[in-house]
């Protein structure tokens, strides 16, 4: 839970994971996982589009990204878009606890005796136990297969065709990571990895729903680039405006809104701020991203502020003005993965639906590990005709 709270992965684990996120892996995951899960979401929402019932898109995007992270990391299908399970409930319980701890003044949960009597802590402990058991089971199952097949990585862009998951790569690479560390780090990826991307999709859809001209421009790009088909890994580089919409959403609603770092040695920060060993430093990404000293029209949604022909904005090419994934040695290891997932999911959503906010709902913010809406994001959907469907329905000759 502490690793989940701080949003960091130990350097050893990061060195093990980074090689797994190569181009070949991402290309396969886009096709097999990102597209398939997004298309299942579209199928689920078609009924709402037809009968005009409002749908909570925050909930649906969160379910979508949980399915994605389960398949990508573990080759495990939570099927949370259509089913409920104790594991899914445990994931959300753990996430809520992590968010509560990020704002609690007194860390009373560190007192073991209280964790056995305070109802919230009892529930959280049980949830983490369920997730740990599930993750341990998946690791053991995959390890047995790898050992039985004698699988070992012998090429730079290795991928297993039947199981392209990150877990399979780590076990086949024989990286020296303890089983407990592997379990806890994968647990953090599971719980935190899906929720951040779900929040990105939620707030990007919200911002687009309030800006019809930007929404139309994004849909026109999707239609032009994809011509009615699902996106491939290679298509993503051509979805430049859609990518900038997501980047601008990450600027206005960064996940997490606050970064926490612990000083390993005594230091002095710019401005002559002294830092002691073990002291926690809080960096408000939200305030940096909303500062008028850093950004022009800081409170406005302006995707065009980022050069369409330049590189995708990150911490280094913006001189650390834009840091949704942090920076330096503790930067989020899954930044490229999360951005790809967001682009693919949103492209497929825009391809199939028009959408508008349900009137008179209060879209407030609740901050914790990520930025949530206060009461959900309810929208009414209507189906769109993509270029391929229009062509197929046109009379011939």
Phi, psi and omega in degrees: 000325180294320178296322178296320180298316184279344177066033182232159174239140178302147182306321180300314180294321179298318179297331179282322185281319186308315180298337181285339185267046181276173186301318182296317178298311183297322179297316179293317182294323176303312184287309188280329187246300185303308182293314182299316181293318179295323178291327174294323176296316178302315179300318180296322186276350182301323179298319178295322179294324182285320183262358174077014180281143180290148181226140178278101185288332177299315179296317182291322178293324178294319177295318178302311185286336173292317177299319180297312184292325178298315181287321184287320184272320188243352190059038183238128183263106176289331182053041184288344177292334184234354185216162174246150177207160178302327180293315180298314178299321180294321179300313181290326176296315180297320180295316179298322178294319178300318179292320178298318181293333180290342181242350177294138182284314182256127181279063185292341180293346177284348177272107188303323182298320180293328181294344180265352183235333178285121186308317181297320181287324177298315180296319181294318179298319178295321180296314180297323178298318179297315181294317180299316180297319180296312180297317179299321178296319179293320178296313181298318181296314181293321180297319179297320179294314181299316181293318181295325181271353182062031185289135178211136182291130179225018177212157188295315181253061181289143171205140177269123186296326181276335180215089183274021185289159177297321179301315180299318179298313182298317181289322179288336180280349179058036178294139182280080176236131182297152182298324179292317179295317179301314180300312184291323179289320176292326176299316179298319178297321181295309186286313184277326186297322182280326186288323179295315181291324175300321179291323177301313180295320180299308185285331176292317177298321178299311182296319178294324181293338180265001183222087188297325182291322178290320177300314180298319180296320179293317179295321179297321178294316179300315180296318183292316184285318188267337179054037175088355180261172176284149182288147171255173177302319182290333180292332189301322182296339180268352177270061189290316182289318178300319178299318179293329175297317179291320178298316179294325175297319178294331176290314183283328181229074182287148181229109004278157179287340180227135174258142178239127177231144181249127182292125177275334177222161175295144184207169174231120182273162176308139185094006179064036176272118181274137181238130179267160176301133179084356181283137177273134178249128179254127180247116182276095177298320181302314181292321177298315182290340181254007184282128177288346176282341183254325186232139169285143181048051191301328184270359184262151176272102184227083180302331183291351178296338179261132182302122182292332183261355180272182179292157176297128184302138173214189186293325185280317182279000172245014181055041176063024171281332184242106188226050181293338179251018183067206181190168179078197185294342180257018178298149178306126182288339185256026184298313180293319178301311183295320180293317177300313180301316181296316181296313182296313182296316182290324178300315181291323178295313180293329180298323189256342186225144156266153183207152177214152180292141170295129184298154170064023173264147181267107181268078178271167180254140171236120184256147177193236175295328172225181176259115178256164166282160181287319186229021182097171179236097185266130182226156170253132185251153169219144185287145175253154171263118177281170183302319183292322181288326177296316181298318184289337182266354180284143178294143181273163172076000000 
